[in-house]
Amino acid sequence: MTFKFDKFLIRPLVCILVLTSVPSAQAGEAEFSADEIARIASHGPWPMPAKTDTGNRVSGNPAAIRLGYHLFFEPRLAANRRIACATCHQPGRGFQDGLATARGLRPGKRNTPGLFNVGQHRWFGWDGGHDNLWSASLRPILDPAEMGGDARRTVRLLRSQTELDCHYRQAFGKAPDARDEELLVNVAKAIAAWQETLVSPSTHFDALREALLRGDDDAVASHAPALRRGLRLFLGRGQCATCHAGPLFSNGEFGDIGVPFFVKPEGVDPGRQGGIKRLLANPYNLLGRHNDDATGDNATATRHLKPEHRNFGEFKVPSLRNLKYTAPYMHNGSLATLRDVVRHYSEIDEDRLHSDGERILKPLRLSEAESTDLIAFLESLSAREALLAPVVPPAVAACDVPLR
């Protein structure tokens, strides 16, 4: 028996056979290997469990948190009565200011770091010049280039507002007094107690991670293919997770990534090497008497620090969370966009890197499509919506009075 086929019916049939014989691109892209899933899992869960700072006796204290909140937004701490902590650390910008370098009473030389999740950090500042959050909070208040504050101005402010005076007394068990050499340290500890409450929202990446861990293929596939490809690149050829590790997407340490460290008029910014020297000379470090941890265990890392040649030009590995809101990037704010950052790593000049340190970085030589994918993943590490203003901590009952 002979069959005749209509040529117009054959063509669609061939297309159907071809389509059904090839796995869909989306399904293929949604599949991660067991090793990749294990590495993705290491970047969570989020949020991380809250930590108490043993070196700060008012860490977690409601009265101190309320006091710190008000002081963070208070310009009268500054010599010109116009600059607050929030001037440079703006909530809607991820507690950054959008400038290449900070501007206080005088222009600064480094980019303003964001403050979300600082309660989880080990070192503070681009050069790690502080080993605790309250010391890092005190420096800009006292620095004549930033706020130029002092004890007498701070006491006048605290005593002029009933709620602030009350919260100070509740948190520290005494009235604010300019003759008390602990006063400014206490103020900084209150500000640090509030900053510890700044936890960034979950992100598209966090949702993807959770979907992978529970084996929800449909939920995994709902995330953009570019995001998933970028994640593979981040974990694989990019080797980005070597330094940007864990839930914070930072190992909390320091590295030379080939960004020039020349500044005017000094000549160079020594980075971590200078930061270690400054930290060890700082009377407010964890080796000093202001550390509230009687055991001194929290000072172990500081105790073993010493500046080395390899530390010159190294800067802190920043957390990648919320980086969409914290442009420009790098310690000197020299890269305006995420695409500029990706291009830097794609074309990195190895001759700029330390010759005596670890040689982790190599030019990635990314294609335009790969760069776009990596940016899509990096953007997935920011809050899904615009960052919300921080929640005002509840007033302590005994101090529930309006500000004057």
N, C-alpha and C positions, 0 to 999 in steps of 0.2 A: 504494500500500500504506500502511496506517495502523498506527502503532505506539502501544501503550499503555504508559505508565511507572508503575511503582508509586511513589507519593509518598514512601514510606519509603526508597526507594533514591535518589531525587533529592537529598534533603537531605545525605547524606554525600558525594555526588559534588560538590555545590556547595562544601562545606567543603574538599575535597581541591583543587579548582581554585583557590580563594582562597588557600590555604596555599602552593601551589606557585607562585603568581604574585607573591608578596611575598618578598623576600630575608629570611632569618632575621635577627633583631636581633643575635644573637651574631656572625654572619659580618660584618655591616655594621660592628659595633663593633671588629672585629679588623683593619679596614683603616685604615692610616695613609697619608697622602699622602707623596710623595717628600720634600717640604719638611719635614714633621713627622719623618720618619725621620732626615733629616740632622741635625735639631736634637736628636733623641733620642741620636743617635750621639755628639754632642759631650759628653754626660754620661758618657763612658767613655773607654777601658776601665777596668775595675776588677779588681784593685787597680792603682793608678798605679805607674810605675817608682819604685823607692826613690831618695831623694836623699841625698847626703852634704853635711853642713853644713861648708862651707869655713872658717867662723869658729870651728869647734870641732875641735881637732886630734885628739880621741878619738872623733869621730863614726864609728861602725862598728867601734870597737875592742872586741874580745870581753871583755877584762878590765874596761874601763870600763862596758860594758853590764851585766855581772854586778854590779859595784859599785853602779851606779845603781839596779838592780832592788832590791837589799837596802836601800839608803838610802831609796828611795821609801816603803817599808813600815816604816821605822824610827822609832818615836816618841821615841827618846832624842836625836834631833836638836833637839827642842823644849825650851823652858825648863822646862815642867812634866812632861816625859818621857811625855806621854800623847797628843800630837798628831803624826801623820805626814802626809806628802803624801797618803797614801791615805785619811786621815780625811775629807777633802773630795772627793777624786777616787777614788771607789769603783769597782772594776772591773765589778761586776755592774750598775751604773747608768750604764754608758758613761763611767766616770770622772767622774761628777758625784755629788752627795750627796742629791738629792731635796728640798733645802730651797730656799725662795725666795731667801735670801741666805746666804752662807757664814758659818760660825761657827768661828773659831780660838780663840785665847786671849780674844778679844773678838768680839762680833757684827760681821759685815761689812755692806757696803752693796750689794753686787752678787751676782748669781747665779754659782755656780761653773760655769765652762765645762767641757765634756767634753774628753778628751785624745786620743781616737782620731784618728789621721791628722795629728797636730800637726807631724810631720816635713815636711808639705807646705805649711805655712802661711808667710806672709810677715810678718805682724804678729801680736802676741800680747797677749791681754787684751781686754776689751770696748772699751777706749779705745785699743788699739794702743800702750800705753805701753812696749812692748818691741819691739825689731826683731830679736830672736834668742831661741831657745828656752832657752838656758842662762841668760840674764839673767832671763827670765820664771820660771825654776825657782829662781833664787837669791832673788828678792824675798820670797816667803813664808817662806823659812827665816830671813831677817834681820828681817822685819817684826815689831815688838813686838806687833802686834795679831793676828798669825797664829801663828807658831811661836816667835819670839823667840830664835832660835839664835845661836851665836857660834863663833869658831874654836876656843877651848879645849875647849868641849863636844864639838865635832866630832872633834877629835884624840883625845880620850879614848875616844870611841866607836870610831874606826878602829883604834886601838892595842889595844883590848880584845878584838878578834876577829881571829884570825889570818888568816882568809880575806879580810876587808875590807882589812886592812893590806897583804896580799900583792897584792890586785888594784889597790890604789891605787899601790903601787910599780911594778907592771907597766905600768899605764896611763900614769903620769906620770914614771916614771924616778927617783923620789926618795921618801923616807919622808914621811909626813904630819907637819907641824910647825906648831904654832900661831903661830910667828913668821913663817911664810911667808904673805905677803899674797895669794898666789895660791891658798891652800888652799881657801877657800870657793868661789872661781870654779871650781876644778878639781872640787870636789864637785858643783856645779851642772852642769858640763859632763858629768860621768858620769851624773847623773840624766837630763839631756837626751838622752844617747846611748841610754839605755834607752827613753825615751819615743818616740824615733824608730822603734822597732820595733813600736809599737802601731798595727796596721793592722786596720781593721774588716772583718768577713766580707762576702762578696757577699750580695746581697739579691734579692728577687723582681723589683725593677726591673732589676737587672743581667741576670737571666735573660731578662726580656722584651726588653731591648735587644739581647741577643745573638741571640735568636730572630728579631727584626725584621731584623737585619743579614744573617742567613743565609737569610732568606726562608722560614722555617718557619712556615707559617700555622697548623698544628695546635698548635704550641707557643705561638704568640701567643694563640690562642683559649683555651688552657688557663688563662690568667690571668684573674682576675675582671673582668667587664665594668665594675664600678665603678672598679677600678684604672685601666683603660684610658681610661674617660671622664675620670677625674680627671687623668690625664696630659695629655690634650688641653686640659683647662681650665688646667692649670699652664703649658703652652706657649703657649696662645692668649689667651683673654680675660683670664686672671689676670695675664699678663705676669710671672709669678714668676721665670722663667729670666733676666730682665734682671739681677737681682742674684744669684740662686741659680744660678750658671752652672757649667759644667764638671763633671768627675767628682766633685768635692767638694760640688757644689751650693752653691757660694759663690764670689763674685768676690774674696773676701778683703779687701774694702775696707769702707767705713763709710757709714752713711746714717741719716737721721732718718725713722722710720716712725710718728711720732705717739704713741709711748709716753711718758707723763709722766716727767720726769727730776728731780722734786723729791725731796729726801732730807732727813732730819732728823739733826742740828740745822743742818747747813751751809746748807740752802736749796735748792741745785740741784746736780746732777751735770753738769759741763761736757762729759762724754764725750770725743770725739776731740780737741777743742780742748785740754783739760787733759792728755790723753794725749800729745799732741805735745810740749807744754811739759815734761812729766815725762821723756819719752824723750830729748829733747835735753839735759836736765840730768843724765842718768843716766851715771855713769862706766863702766857696763858695756854701753853701747851699741856699735854696730859702728864708731863713729868713735873709740872709745877704744883703749887699748893692749892690752886683753884679747882683741881680735879676732885670731884665728889666721890669717886670710887676709892674707898679706903684700902682695897686690896692692891690697887695699882695695876691690876691685870689688863685693863684697857690701854695701858701705855706700853705694852710689850713691843709692838711694831715700831713705835717712836724710839724706844730705847736702843733699837738695833740699827737705826738709820745713820748713814754717813754719806756725804756727797761724793760722787765718783765722776770721773771724766765722762763716762758713757751717759750720765744724766744730763749733760749739757744739751739744750735744745729739745728735750723731751717735754711733752705736755700731756695732761690727763686725757685718757680715753673717755669721751663723753657718752652718756647714755643716749641711745637713739630714740627713746620714747618721746613722742610729741615734737620731734624735730621739724615737722612741717610748720610749726608755729614759732620756731626760734631762729629763723634766718636773721642775719648772715652767719656763716659757719667758720669754724677753726678758731684757735686761740686769739687771733688778731682780726677776726671778722673779714678775712680777705676773700672768701668765696660767697658770692651773693645768693646762689640757688643750689638746690639739690643736684641739678644737672651739672653745675660747676664742680660739686664735690665728686660726683661719679666720674667726671672727666679727669679730675686730678688723679684718682686711683687708676684710671684706665691708661693714663699717659705718664705716670709717676717717673720722676728723674731719679734713678738709683744712685747717681753720683752725689745727690744731696743727703743721702741717708748715712747714718753712722757706719764707719768701716769696722769699728770694734764691738758693735752690738749685734743683736739678733737680726738676721736678714730675712724677715718674714715677708716683706712687701716686694712684689714684682709688678711691673706694668700688666694690667689685665687685658689690654688691647680689646676692649669691648666694641662690638658693632653698635650701630645706632639703635637697633631693635633690642639688643641686650641691655643697653643703657636705659632704655625706656622701661623695660621689665624690672630692672633693679630699682629704679625710682618708684615704680608702682608698689613694690614691696616696702621700700622705706617709708612711703606715705601711709602704708597700712599700719605703721607703728604709732601713729598719732590718733588722738581721740576722733571718733566717728563724726562728731559735730564740733563746732567751734568750742573752744574751752570755756567752761563756765567760770564765773567769779567764785572765789572760795567761799564756802559757807561760813557765816559769822558764828563763832563758837557761842554756846549758850552762856548767859550771864550766871555767875554764881549767886545763889539766892540772897546772901547777906549783902551783896553789892549791887542788887538790881535797882539801880537808880540812873536817871538820865545823865548824859554828859552835859557839863555846863558850857 
